[in-house]
Amino acid sequence: MWIGMIQTASRTELQPQVSVVLTPLQVLLTRRISDLSSMQSSVTVCLLLLVFPVNAHVVENFEMCMEYFYKGHVPEWTPNDHVHICQMFNNRYHFATLYDTTNRIPVYSAYVVEDGKSSDHRWMVEPQLVKQEFEEANMMTENSLIYKHRTLDPIDPKDIGTRQATDDDYNKRPDGYSRGHLNPNSHHAGDASKATMTLTNIVPQKQSLNEKKWKDHEDTLKGWAKDNKVYVLVGAIPSKGKGNWIARGSSEQGVNIPDYMWVAHCYYNKTSQSYESGGATAKNVENKIYKYTLSQLQAFLQQHNQVAAGQLFHNDCYVEQAAGASAAAENPCDL
């Protein structure tokens, strides 16, 4: 996965997400991919990544994984110590995450709900949050990362958690809290499901909420995805003060325990031939879900100093149809 840094100072001082710069030969081979079948293309891309090393280049946004945002619209967020992560597993992008390196929790994850059977994986971390110059694009387990760099560039295990949560942090979470996915593995299948098992995609979530009302809402979203392409933004609002953290020792703050969870959805309902959108929030200490319209959720996030401006989804999840055009002819949520 490739990352970019957002500095707190101003929007003009961006050190954003890392992208891929190809050599001329790589570009030539990449162009050939468009002439192949979809299966051949997938194989060629994988071979290209294996045979030719990638070089890091700094860009300003999620341009490598825009497909997970409805109509390519990335919501504007209040600047902080945030990084963009295009979540990659087995050399493929699976979703996008805006990550808070100060609180060591995700701000939000953006994805498209899939139908299928989920899969588990050992918990993974982001190598480039350890060292920006690391070439690993794929998420890795902590042990794998340490082993890979054991000779040329040894890693102090403590350095892994400087800008992200670690497995040890969550092993020390308070009683009654679980590892709460933002992008749940139940909304995906195969490698996409395994890709959600990264510590940059979870927060300390009250277990009763995670297993009951929040899960019920996740199940509702997945039900809609059986016949529709459902875009989701799901995030957490960090708590304030020193007491609501997973501690590291007697004095160091490890992982923030968020005050709120929130989620927004957008899709075109093929059955009713209408645009469907909405949102929900939950206080992290309660087993309750509060439903919102997109505008109401936007106002809620602004009230909590989260969203800077604009909309969560392009045109508030609506696309004007040309005169006489059939809304059912095409899913307007398709990019």
C-alpha positions, 0 to 999 in steps of 0.5 A: 500500500502507498502512503502520503503525509498531510502536514498540520501547518496548512493545506499547501504543505502536503507530503501526500500519498506515495504512488508508482513511477514506472520505467519506460519499459514498464510503461510500454508493457502496461499499455499492452495490458489494455489489449488483453483480456481481463484475466490476462491483464491481471496476470500481466500486472502481477508479473510486471510488479514482480519483475520490475521494482517500483519507485516511490513518488509523492502525490497529493491524494488517493489517485491510486485507489480512487475506485473506492470513492463514489464518482472519484470524490474524496471528502475534504478533511480537517488537516491533522497528522493524517496519511493516505493509505491505499490498502494493498494485499497480494499486490492488489488494492482493496480499499482506502484509509485516511489514518491518524498517526497521532491517535493511531486510529483510522479517520475513515476507510472507503470501500465498496461492499462485496458479496461473498464469504469472508476470510481471516488473516493474522493482524498486519501493519503498514511498513511505510509508517515505520520508514517512508523509504521502505519499498514494501507496498503490501501490508505485512505482519510485524514479525514478517517485517522485522524478519525481512529487514533483519540484515540490511536495515534492522528494525527495532520492534518499538519503532513499528508503533511510533506512528501506528497501532501494534498488535501488543497495543490491542492485546492490552485494550481495556476490558469490554473493548474489541478490535473494531473494524471500520471496513469489516471483513464480512463485507468482502471475500478472499484477499479483499477480506484478508486485507481488512485485517490491518491494524490501520483499519481498526479502533478500540470499539465497545464489544457490545456495540461491535457485536450487536447494533453496529453489526446489525447495521453492517449486515443491512449494508451487505444485504443491499450489496447483493443486487447493488454497488454500495459505496461506504465511508466509515470512520471514528471520532477520537476522544479528547483528554488523557484518560481514554487511551490504550496505555503503553506503560505508565506514562505513554499514550498508545491508541486513542479510544474513540468517542463515536463511530460513524458510517455513510452509504451511497448506491443506486437501487436497481429495484426501485430505480432510485438513489439511496443514501444515508448515515448513522452514528454510535456513541462508543459506550452505548449499544445504540445506532442513530440514523441520519441523512447525509446532510445531517451526518455532515453537520454532525461531523462538522460539529465535531471538527472532522470534515473541513468542507464539501460533501461526503459523496459526489453531489450527495449521491445523486446524478441528474439524468438527461431528458428521457434517459432511463435511470435504470439503464445504468448504475450511476454509482459506477465509476 
